[in-house]
Amino acid sequence: MMFRRHKEGPPQSKHADENHHPRLQRELTDLGQKAVHRCPRRATLPRVTIARLRSFLYALARLLGDFQAVRHQQIFKRVLRRIAGRLSGRLLGKLFR
């Protein structure tokens, strides 16, 4: 296993504190609640949580339902059902607060 030397000096140890890394940049998110760490050396992907995956799948199912309604020329019926679903959801939400 070979170690690469960086122009700044010797390679950092794996157990070094991330907050003291010389190339680490700390940015605040739009909400200002969480700090996002970004290291220019490696790109990190956003964490996939069950909640995000579930939200994505529900949004995808809604889109597929819309496409199917367009394909079968039942757009008006689809729009009415979506509006009725939203209204009943809000009503039930207010009822069980």
C-alpha positions, -999 to +999 in steps of 0.1 A: +000+000+000+015+033-011+009+066+006+007+098-014+025+129-002+006+161-004+022+194-013+013+208+021+033+182+040+031+146+052-002+127+050-027+132+078-034+103+101-067+087+098-075+093+135-068+131+134-097+153+145-117+163+115-123+198+127-086+206+127-080+194+092-063+222+072-084+218+041-118+213+058-144+240+051-174+244+073-206+257+057-239+263+073-271+250+056-298+273+045-317+267+077-286+273+098-293+244+121-268+218+110-232+223+100-221+205+068-185+194+065-170+194+030-135+181+023-122+189-012-102+157-014-133+134-014-169+139-024-194+126+000-229+116-010-260+126+010-271+100+035-300+080+023-325+075+052-356+055+052-377+087+055-361+102+024-364+070+004-401+067+014-408+103+004-391+097-029-411+066-036-444+083-027-435+112-051-426+087-078-459+068-073-479+101-076-461+109-109-467+075-123-504+078-114-505+111-132-489+096-163-512+067-162-542+090-160-530+110-190-524+078-209-560+065-202-575+100-207-589+102-172-572+134-161-603+151-147-611+121-125-575+120-112-575+157-104-608+154-085-595+124-065-563+142-056-582+173-044-606+151-024-577+132-009-560+164+002-592+178+017-600+146+036-564+144+049-566+180+062-599+174+078-588+142+095-556+161+107-577+188+123-600+163+138-572+142+155-550+170+168 
